[in-house]
Every structure is written in structure tokens, then in C-alpha cells.
Amino acid sequence: MFPNDCGKFGKGIQEGLYRLTINKEILARLRIEETEMALNPLLFHKEKYKIADIQIELLDHYLHGITTLKGHKLINKYRQINEDE
């Protein structure tokens, strides 16, 4: 189900956006689990949280964990955030 998609990390690493030291298989599994976790009503009650908000927050956290400074700057550019280093 997952590790075949681990190759998608390669381009980001080659472009200097993802850290060289990431374990692609573990992080691919983590992202799948995070996506499923957001759908768990015991963790995120639907009256309190919107699924889209949960997914965006988890993705932002995930991306900041795997990216380099160059990747962080690109994330901030897309989100239109100005942040000093």
C-alpha cells in the first residue's frame, strides 16, 4: 500500500527542498496514518473540528518536519507568509 510511493521524495531531495536524512518509508507511513487519524471522531469531534482544518494543520506540521530551510521558504511563499530566519 505505501512504500512504492517513497520515490516521490526523491525529486524534493534532489531539489534541496527535503532533508537528506529523512527515512522515506517511515515518513510515508506516518503521513498515511496522520490522514486517517484526522478522520477519527474520538480524536477530533466533528462538531468542534472541520476535517479540512485538521488535514491542513497536520500537513503543515509534516512538511515543516521534512523540509530544509529552502523548503520552509517555499512553503511560506505559497502561504504568503514573511518570516525572518
PEURHU-V386387 format. One record per backbone hydrogen bond with DSSP energy under -0.5 kcal/mol. NH is the residue of the N-H (numbers start at 1). CO is the residue of the C=O. Records with the same first field share a line. If there is no record, write none. Layout:
BEGIN
NH->CO / CO
END
This chain:
BEGIN
5->2
6->3
7->4
8->5
9->6
10->7
11->7
12->8
13->9
14->10
15->11
16->13
17->12
18->12
19->66
22->19
24->22
27->23
28->24
29->25
30->26
31->27
32->28
33->29
34->30
35->31
36->32
37->33
38->34
39->36
40->37
41->39
43->40
44->40
48->45
49->45
54->50
55->51
56->52
57->53
58->54
59->55
60->56
61->57
62->58
63->59
64->60
65->61 / 62
66->62
67->63
68->17
72->68
73->69
74->70
75->71
76->72
77->73
78->74
79->75
80->76 / 77
81->76
83->81
END
